[in-house]
Amino acid sequence: MIKILFICHGNICRSPMAQFVFQSLACQAGLEDQIFVDSAATSTEEIGNPVHRGTRRILQEKGIPMKDHRAVQLTRSDGKRYDYLVGMDSWNMRNMARILGENSRGEQLRLLDLTEEARDVADPWYTGDFEKTYQDIDAGCRALLDKICRDHRLYIKS
């Protein structure tokens, strides 16, 4: 089982959006039995809170299935549990490195670095633009799925 953890500041907007978008893409590809996806925060500010209403709304509009999720914080042990630890922005990447330490076995990467437009995924908590965040996350998740298929010689079934 390939394990992916999406990470943002609070784990209520971007990282759960990426979690559910990626799960949907993996299911569409027939790979749901080979890939496990979750999400976490680098901060403690939103721990225990549900997914932001803006994220819930955009996922519903796009027809992306979503399950109940409560914000959790990234832990040092996640670096050993997950194969891919995917941050949404440069600040997340710095905080991930601090939390995970040097013994993380998982590959740490910024989501949009996998696309032709390498940059941060803007936080809709501040911008209010959940559509733009969705577009960025969708592009990044598609690129990540391609990378994982190449890395693990997986073939899309559908």
MIRODO-512987 format. One line per field, with one value per atom (N, C-alpha, C): x, y, z; atom name; residue in one letter. Coordinates in nm, 2 decimals, padded with zeros to 4 digits. Each point is the difference from the previous one (the first is absolute). Layout:
east	c(X,...) .
north	c(Y,...) .
up	c(Z,...) .
at	c(CA,...) .
aa	c(a,...) .
***
This chain:
east	c(00.08,-00.08,00.09,-00.03,00.08,-00.08,00.07,-00.06,00.04,-00.10,00.02,-00.06,00.07,-00.05,00.01,-00.12,00.00,00.00,00.08,00.03,-00.02,-00.07,-00.01,00.00,-00.02,00.01,-00.10,-00.13,-00.10,-00.08,00.02,-00.07,-00.15,-00.05,-00.14,-00.04,00.10,-00.03,00.07,00.13,00.08,00.03,00.05,00.05,-00.12,-00.12,-00.11,-00.05,00.00,-00.04,00.08,00.14,00.09,-00.03,-00.02,-00.03,-00.12,-00.11,-00.12,00.01,00.07,00.02,00.09,00.11,00.09,-00.08,-00.07,-00.08,-00.09,-00.07,-00.09,00.08,00.11,00.08,00.05,00.05,00.04,-00.11,-00.12,-00.12,-00.03,00.00,-00.03,00.11,00.12,00.11,00.00,-00.09,-00.01,00.11,00.06,00.12,-00.04,-00.12,-00.04,00.05,00.02,00.04,00.16,00.06,00.15,00.05,-00.09,00.05,-00.09,00.07,-00.07,00.03,-00.10,00.02,-00.06,00.08,-00.05,00.05,-00.03,00.06,00.02,00.08,00.04,00.04,00.02,00.03,00.14,00.07,00.13,-00.03,-00.11,-00.03,-00.10,-00.03,-00.10,-00.13,00.00,-00.11,-00.14,-00.01,-00.14,-00.02,00.09,-00.01,-00.14,-00.06,-00.14,-00.11,00.03,-00.10,-00.03,-00.12,-00.04,00.06,-00.02,00.04,-00.07,00.07,-00.06,-00.12,-00.10,-00.12,00.03,00.10,00.03,00.06,00.08,00.05,-00.11,-00.09,-00.11,-00.08,-00.03,-00.08,00.06,00.13,00.06,00.01,00.02,00.01,-00.14,-00.10,-00.14,-00.03,00.04,-00.03,00.07,00.12,00.08,-00.03,-00.09,-00.04,00.11,00.08,00.11,-00.06,00.00,-00.05,00.09,-00.06,00.07,-00.05,00.09,-00.05,00.03,-00.05,00.02,00.15,00.05,00.14,00.01,00.09,00.03,00.15,00.04,00.14,00.09,00.11,00.10,00.14,00.09,00.13,00.10,00.09,00.11,00.09,00.05,00.08,00.13,00.11,00.13,-00.02,-00.08,-00.02,-00.06,-00.07,-00.06,00.10,00.12,00.11,00.04,-00.02,00.03,-00.12,-00.12,-00.12,-00.04,00.03,-00.05,00.12,-00.04,00.10,00.01,-00.10,00.00,-00.06,00.07,-00.05,-00.01,-00.12,-00.02,-00.05,00.09,-00.04,-00.06,-00.08,-00.07,00.08,00.09,00.08,00.14,00.08,00.14,00.00,-00.09,00.00,-00.03,-00.10,-00.03,00.12,00.08,00.12,00.10,00.02,00.09,-00.05,-00.13,-00.05,00.00,-00.03,00.01,00.14,00.10,00.14,00.03,-00.05,00.03,-00.07,-00.13,-00.07,00.05,00.03,00.03,00.15,00.08,00.15,00.07,00.12,00.08,-00.02,-00.07,-00.02,-00.13,-00.06,-00.12,00.04,-00.07,00.02,-00.08,-00.11,-00.10,00.06,-00.03,00.04,-00.08,00.06,-00.06,00.00,-00.12,00.00,-00.12,00.02,-00.10,-00.09,-00.13,-00.10,00.03,00.00,00.01,00.14,00.10,00.13,-00.01,-00.10,-00.02,-00.06,-00.05,-00.06,00.09,-00.04,00.08,00.00,-00.08,-00.01,00.03,00.13,00.04,-00.01,-00.09,-00.02,-00.09,-00.03,-00.08,-00.15,-00.07,-00.15,-00.05,-00.06,-00.05,-00.11,00.01,-00.09,-00.14,-00.10,-00.13,-00.06,00.06,-00.04,00.02,00.11,00.04,-00.06,00.01,-00.04,-00.15,-00.07,-00.14,-00.03,00.10,-00.02,00.02,-00.10,00.00,00.01,-00.06,00.01,00.14,00.08,00.14,00.08,-00.02,00.07,-00.04,-00.13,-00.04,00.08,00.00,00.07,00.15,00.06,00.14,00.02,-00.09,00.01,-00.03,-00.10,-00.03,00.12,00.06,00.12,00.11,00.03,00.10,-00.02,-00.13,-00.03,00.01,-00.04,00.02,00.15,00.08,00.15,00.05,-00.04,00.04,-00.04,-00.12,-00.04,00.09,00.03,00.09,00.14,00.05,00.13,-00.01,-00.10,-00.01,-00.01,-00.08,-00.01,00.14,00.07,00.14,00.09,00.00,00.09,-00.03,-00.12,-00.04,-00.05,00.02,-00.05,-00.14,-00.09,-00.14,-00.06,-00.11,-00.07,-00.14,-00.04,-00.14,-00.09,-00.10,-00.09,-00.12,-00.03,-00.13,00.03) .
north	c(-00.12,00.12,00.12,00.09,00.13,00.10,00.07,00.09,00.15,00.08,00.14,00.09,00.10,00.09,00.14,00.07,00.14,00.09,00.11,00.08,00.15,00.07,00.14,00.06,00.13,00.06,-00.05,00.00,-00.03,-00.13,-00.06,-00.13,00.01,00.12,00.02,00.04,00.06,00.05,-00.08,00.03,-00.06,-00.14,-00.05,-00.14,-00.10,00.03,-00.09,00.01,00.12,00.00,-00.09,00.01,-00.09,-00.14,-00.04,-00.13,-00.06,00.07,-00.05,00.01,00.10,00.00,-00.12,-00.02,-00.11,-00.14,-00.01,-00.13,-00.02,00.10,-00.01,-00.04,00.06,-00.03,-00.15,-00.04,-00.14,-00.10,00.04,-00.09,-00.01,00.12,00.00,-00.08,00.00,-00.08,-00.15,-00.04,-00.13,-00.04,00.10,-00.03,00.02,00.01,00.02,-00.10,-00.13,-00.10,00.00,00.09,00.00,00.13,00.10,00.13,00.04,00.04,00.06,00.14,00.09,00.14,00.06,00.10,00.07,00.14,00.08,00.13,00.05,00.10,00.05,00.15,00.05,00.15,00.01,00.11,00.03,00.07,00.06,00.08,-00.07,00.05,-00.05,00.08,00.11,00.09,-00.06,-00.09,-00.05,-00.15,-00.05,-00.15,-00.03,-00.10,-00.05,00.07,00.10,00.07,-00.07,00.02,-00.07,00.08,-00.06,00.06,00.13,00.11,00.13,-00.01,00.08,00.00,00.03,00.09,00.03,-00.12,-00.08,-00.12,-00.10,-00.02,-00.09,00.04,00.13,00.05,-00.03,00.03,-00.01,-00.15,-00.09,-00.14,-00.05,00.04,-00.03,00.04,00.13,00.05,-00.08,-00.05,-00.08,-00.15,-00.04,-00.14,-00.09,00.06,-00.08,-00.05,-00.14,-00.05,00.04,00.02,00.05,-00.08,-00.05,-00.06,00.10,-00.04,00.08,00.01,00.12,00.02,00.11,-00.02,00.10,00.02,00.13,00.04,-00.07,-00.05,-00.07,00.07,-00.01,00.05,-00.10,00.04,-00.09,-00.03,-00.13,-00.04,-00.05,-00.01,-00.05,-00.14,-00.09,-00.14,00.00,00.10,00.00,-00.01,00.05,-00.01,-00.14,-00.09,-00.14,-00.08,00.05,-00.07,00.03,00.12,00.03,00.00,-00.04,00.00,00.14,00.08,00.13,00.10,00.10,00.11,00.13,00.04,00.11,00.13,00.10,00.13,00.09,00.09,00.09,00.13,00.04,00.12,-00.01,00.10,00.00,00.00,00.08,00.00,-00.13,-00.07,-00.14,-00.09,00.01,-00.08,00.02,00.13,00.03,-00.06,00.01,-00.05,-00.15,-00.06,-00.15,-00.05,00.06,-00.04,00.01,00.11,00.02,-00.11,-00.03,-00.11,-00.14,-00.03,-00.13,-00.04,00.10,-00.02,-00.07,-00.05,-00.05,-00.15,-00.07,-00.14,-00.04,00.09,-00.03,-00.08,-00.11,-00.08,00.04,00.07,00.05,00.11,00.00,00.11,00.12,00.11,00.13,00.09,00.04,00.09,00.10,00.11,00.10,-00.03,00.00,-00.06,00.06,00.13,00.06,-00.01,-00.04,-00.02,-00.12,-00.08,-00.11,00.05,00.13,00.05,00.09,00.05,00.09,00.14,00.03,00.13,-00.02,-00.03,-00.02,00.12,-00.01,00.11,-00.05,00.09,-00.04,-00.01,-00.08,00.00,00.10,00.11,00.10,-00.05,00.06,-00.05,00.08,-00.07,00.06,00.06,-00.04,00.06,00.15,00.04,00.14,00.06,-00.07,00.05,00.00,-00.10,-00.02,-00.07,-00.03,-00.05,-00.15,-00.07,-00.15,-00.06,00.06,-00.05,00.00,00.11,00.00,-00.11,-00.01,-00.10,-00.14,-00.02,-00.13,-00.03,00.10,-00.02,-00.04,00.07,-00.03,-00.14,-00.03,-00.13,-00.12,00.03,-00.11,-00.02,00.11,-00.02,-00.07,00.04,-00.06,-00.14,-00.04,-00.14,-00.09,00.06,-00.08,-00.03,00.11,-00.02,-00.10,00.01,-00.10,-00.14,-00.02,-00.13,-00.06,00.09,-00.05,-00.04,00.09,-00.03,-00.14,-00.02,-00.12,-00.12,00.01,-00.11,-00.03,00.10,-00.02,-00.06,00.06,-00.05,-00.15,-00.04,-00.13,-00.09,00.04,-00.08,-00.04,00.09,-00.03,00.04,-00.07,00.03,00.04,00.11,00.04,-00.10,-00.05,-00.11,00.05,00.12,00.05,00.12) .
up	c(00.00,00.00,00.00,-00.09,-00.01,00.08,00.09,00.09,-00.02,-00.02,-00.03,00.11,00.05,00.10,-00.06,-00.02,-00.04,00.12,00.00,00.11,-00.03,00.09,-00.01,00.14,00.01,00.14,00.10,-00.04,00.10,-00.02,-00.12,-00.03,-00.01,-00.04,-00.02,-00.14,-00.08,-00.13,-00.11,-00.02,-00.11,00.01,00.12,00.00,00.00,00.07,-00.02,-00.14,-00.06,-00.14,-00.09,00.02,-00.08,00.03,00.13,00.04,-00.08,00.00,-00.07,-00.15,-00.05,-00.15,-00.04,00.07,-00.03,00.01,00.11,00.02,-00.12,-00.05,-00.11,-00.13,-00.02,-00.12,00.01,00.12,00.02,-00.03,00.05,-00.03,-00.15,-00.06,-00.15,-00.07,00.05,-00.07,00.04,00.09,00.04,00.09,00.07,00.09,00.15,00.03,00.14,00.10,-00.05,00.09,00.01,-00.07,00.01,00.06,00.02,00.05,00.12,00.11,00.12,00.01,00.03,00.00,00.13,00.06,00.11,00.00,00.10,00.01,00.14,00.02,00.13,-00.01,00.12,00.02,00.05,-00.03,00.07,00.13,00.02,00.12,00.08,00.12,00.09,00.00,-00.08,00.01,-00.02,-00.09,-00.04,00.04,00.08,00.04,00.05,-00.06,00.04,-00.08,-00.07,-00.08,-00.13,-00.05,-00.13,-00.12,-00.12,-00.12,-00.02,-00.04,-00.02,-00.10,00.02,-00.08,-00.14,-00.03,-00.14,-00.07,00.07,-00.06,-00.02,00.10,-00.02,-00.12,-00.01,-00.11,-00.14,-00.02,-00.13,-00.03,00.09,-00.02,-00.04,00.06,-00.04,-00.14,-00.03,-00.13,-00.11,00.03,-00.10,00.00,00.09,00.01,00.06,00.09,00.06,00.13,00.02,00.13,00.11,00.12,00.11,00.13,00.08,00.12,00.12,00.12,00.11,00.03,00.03,00.03,00.11,00.09,00.11,-00.01,00.02,-00.01,00.10,-00.05,00.09,-00.03,00.09,-00.02,-00.05,-00.09,-00.04,00.11,00.01,00.10,-00.06,00.08,-00.04,-00.06,00.06,-00.05,-00.13,-00.05,-00.13,-00.11,00.03,-00.10,-00.03,00.09,-00.02,-00.05,00.03,-00.04,-00.15,-00.05,-00.13,-00.11,-00.12,-00.11,-00.06,00.00,-00.06,00.10,00.04,00.08,-00.08,-00.03,-00.10,00.06,00.00,00.05,-00.10,00.04,-00.09,-00.03,00.09,-00.03,00.07,-00.03,00.05,00.16,00.06,00.14,00.06,-00.06,00.04,-00.01,-00.10,-00.02,00.11,00.04,00.10,00.14,00.02,00.13,00.00,-00.12,-00.01,00.03,-00.05,00.02,00.15,00.07,00.14,00.08,-00.03,00.07,-00.03,-00.12,-00.04,00.04,00.00,00.03,-00.12,00.03,-00.11,-00.03,00.08,-00.02,-00.07,-00.07,-00.07,-00.13,-00.02,-00.12,-00.11,00.03,-00.11,-00.08,-00.13,-00.08,00.03,00.02,00.03,-00.12,-00.04,-00.12,00.01,-00.08,00.00,-00.12,00.01,-00.10,-00.14,-00.01,-00.13,-00.06,00.07,-00.06,-00.10,00.00,-00.10,-00.13,00.00,-00.12,-00.08,-00.11,-00.08,00.07,00.09,00.07,00.15,00.03,00.14,00.08,00.10,00.09,00.12,00.09,00.12,-00.05,00.07,-00.01,00.10,-00.05,00.09,00.10,00.12,00.10,-00.01,-00.03,-00.01,00.13,00.11,00.13,-00.01,-00.07,-00.01,-00.13,-00.11,-00.13,-00.02,00.06,-00.03,-00.13,-00.08,-00.14,00.00,00.04,00.01,-00.14,-00.10,-00.14,-00.04,00.01,-00.04,00.08,00.13,00.07,-00.05,-00.03,-00.06,-00.13,-00.09,-00.13,00.02,00.09,00.03,00.06,00.10,00.06,-00.10,-00.08,-00.10,-00.10,-00.05,-00.08,00.07,00.12,00.08,00.03,00.03,00.03,-00.12,-00.11,-00.13,-00.03,00.02,-00.02,00.11,00.12,00.10,-00.03,-00.05,-00.04,-00.11,-00.10,-00.10,00.05,00.10,00.06,00.07,00.08,00.08,-00.10,-00.10,-00.10,-00.06,-00.03,-00.06,00.11,00.12,00.11,00.04,-00.01,00.05,-00.11,-00.13,-00.11,00.01,00.03,00.01,-00.13,-00.04,-00.12,00.03,-00.06,00.02,-00.07,00.08,-00.05,-00.08,00.02,-00.07,-00.09) .
at	c(N,CA,C,N,CA,C,N,CA,C,N,CA,C,N,CA,C,N,CA,C,N,CA,C,N,CA,C,N,CA,C,N,CA,C,N,CA,C,N,CA,C,N,CA,C,N,CA,C,N,CA,C,N,CA,C,N,CA,C,N,CA,C,N,CA,C,N,CA,C,N,CA,C,N,CA,C,N,CA,C,N,CA,C,N,CA,C,N,CA,C,N,CA,C,N,CA,C,N,CA,C,N,CA,C,N,CA,C,N,CA,C,N,CA,C,N,CA,C,N,CA,C,N,CA,C,N,CA,C,N,CA,C,N,CA,C,N,CA,C,N,CA,C,N,CA,C,N,CA,C,N,CA,C,N,CA,C,N,CA,C,N,CA,C,N,CA,C,N,CA,C,N,CA,C,N,CA,C,N,CA,C,N,CA,C,N,CA,C,N,CA,C,N,CA,C,N,CA,C,N,CA,C,N,CA,C,N,CA,C,N,CA,C,N,CA,C,N,CA,C,N,CA,C,N,CA,C,N,CA,C,N,CA,C,N,CA,C,N,CA,C,N,CA,C,N,CA,C,N,CA,C,N,CA,C,N,CA,C,N,CA,C,N,CA,C,N,CA,C,N,CA,C,N,CA,C,N,CA,C,N,CA,C,N,CA,C,N,CA,C,N,CA,C,N,CA,C,N,CA,C,N,CA,C,N,CA,C,N,CA,C,N,CA,C,N,CA,C,N,CA,C,N,CA,C,N,CA,C,N,CA,C,N,CA,C,N,CA,C,N,CA,C,N,CA,C,N,CA,C,N,CA,C,N,CA,C,N,CA,C,N,CA,C,N,CA,C,N,CA,C,N,CA,C,N,CA,C,N,CA,C,N,CA,C,N,CA,C,N,CA,C,N,CA,C,N,CA,C,N,CA,C,N,CA,C,N,CA,C,N,CA,C,N,CA,C,N,CA,C,N,CA,C,N,CA,C,N,CA,C,N,CA,C,N,CA,C,N,CA,C,N,CA,C,N,CA,C,N,CA,C,N,CA,C,N,CA,C,N,CA,C,N,CA,C,N,CA,C,N,CA,C,N,CA,C,N,CA,C,N,CA,C,N,CA,C,N,CA,C,N,CA,C,N,CA,C,N,CA,C,N,CA,C,N,CA,C,N,CA,C,N,CA,C,N,CA,C,N,CA,C,N,CA,C,N,CA,C,N,CA,C,N,CA,C,N,CA,C,N,CA,C,N,CA,C,N,CA,C,N,CA,C) .
aa	c(m,m,m,i,i,i,k,k,k,i,i,i,l,l,l,f,f,f,i,i,i,c,c,c,h,h,h,g,g,g,n,n,n,i,i,i,c,c,c,r,r,r,s,s,s,p,p,p,m,m,m,a,a,a,q,q,q,f,f,f,v,v,v,f,f,f,q,q,q,s,s,s,l,l,l,a,a,a,c,c,c,q,q,q,a,a,a,g,g,g,l,l,l,e,e,e,d,d,d,q,q,q,i,i,i,f,f,f,v,v,v,d,d,d,s,s,s,a,a,a,a,a,a,t,t,t,s,s,s,t,t,t,e,e,e,e,e,e,i,i,i,g,g,g,n,n,n,p,p,p,v,v,v,h,h,h,r,r,r,g,g,g,t,t,t,r,r,r,r,r,r,i,i,i,l,l,l,q,q,q,e,e,e,k,k,k,g,g,g,i,i,i,p,p,p,m,m,m,k,k,k,d,d,d,h,h,h,r,r,r,a,a,a,v,v,v,q,q,q,l,l,l,t,t,t,r,r,r,s,s,s,d,d,d,g,g,g,k,k,k,r,r,r,y,y,y,d,d,d,y,y,y,l,l,l,v,v,v,g,g,g,m,m,m,d,d,d,s,s,s,w,w,w,n,n,n,m,m,m,r,r,r,n,n,n,m,m,m,a,a,a,r,r,r,i,i,i,l,l,l,g,g,g,e,e,e,n,n,n,s,s,s,r,r,r,g,g,g,e,e,e,q,q,q,l,l,l,r,r,r,l,l,l,l,l,l,d,d,d,l,l,l,t,t,t,e,e,e,e,e,e,a,a,a,r,r,r,d,d,d,v,v,v,a,a,a,d,d,d,p,p,p,w,w,w,y,y,y,t,t,t,g,g,g,d,d,d,f,f,f,e,e,e,k,k,k,t,t,t,y,y,y,q,q,q,d,d,d,i,i,i,d,d,d,a,a,a,g,g,g,c,c,c,r,r,r,a,a,a,l,l,l,l,l,l,d,d,d,k,k,k,i,i,i,c,c,c,r,r,r,d,d,d,h,h,h,r,r,r,l,l,l,y,y,y,i,i,i,k,k,k,s,s,s) .
***
